[in-house]
């Protein structure tokens, strides 16, 4: 028998642990003012895109969309995999109606970069948040961000970027509350049994976990747990644990008082060599290179 339908929303502690580990860094890159008939193509890129409509409206066309999507003032679109798309005043050629629109465009990633990010992988190719549906908190942050874009005070860019960070978190929360088509890590966090095992790994990543121990926490047989975990999250429990450890390693390695060996020990590795191999496999380069440069190639 397959797993029951998952309807729960992840509790705050589970989602907070994930968001804190995969630390978001958003950046507003453009604030275009557009009038009349216009088309603005955006090539595919290594980072995720987002667009917030400040005034007016726009349409978005992309291979990941069945039909063009209209965005109105306050609406947000996220493209977590940096998919190519076109912003336009109209989806079909027509008369110039002199429509005036302003947008806030940007990109976001996570500290350290790297190749593995289960949070981004769990999001759909395109995520739209409508201001009218997203609640007062989302609208307040969106309004602050749009208002800040019109100011020219000291620290304007930093304030906008921080507000965009918050808007992303609210967009993820809105997605979890309103869209039952969850996948990957977000589907796992919404499954009450798998969430127990995920919480255990998040809270004690250095423990020498076995599938049997995690299955017991999830109140499932070893076989049922391993199958349910892999089918829901898209990784085996051990693969997920490795990625989680390597995510935490990025933060630990920023501390110059911690040697690579001590980081390896904290995260449950018996030898420094084993830790280095895992780090390079997940992130594409060794911990020494990351420590020197402070970032990894996305």
Buried (B, 14 or more C-beta within 10 A) or exposed (E): EEBEEBEEBBEEEBBEBBBEBBBBBBBBEEBBEBEEBBEBEBEEBEBBBBBBBBBBBBBBBBEEBEEBBBBBBBBBBBBBBBBBBBBBBBBEEEEEEEBEBBBBBBBBBBBBBBBBBBBBBBBBEBBBBBBEEBBEEBBEBBEBBBEBBEEEEEEBEEBBBBBBBBBBBBBBBBBBEEEEEBBBBBBBBBBBBBBBBBBBBBEEBEEEBEBEBBBBBBEBEBEBBBBBBBEBBBBEBBBBBBBBBBBBBBBBBEEEEBEBBEBBBBBBBEEBEEBBEBBBEBBBBBBEBBBEEEEBEB
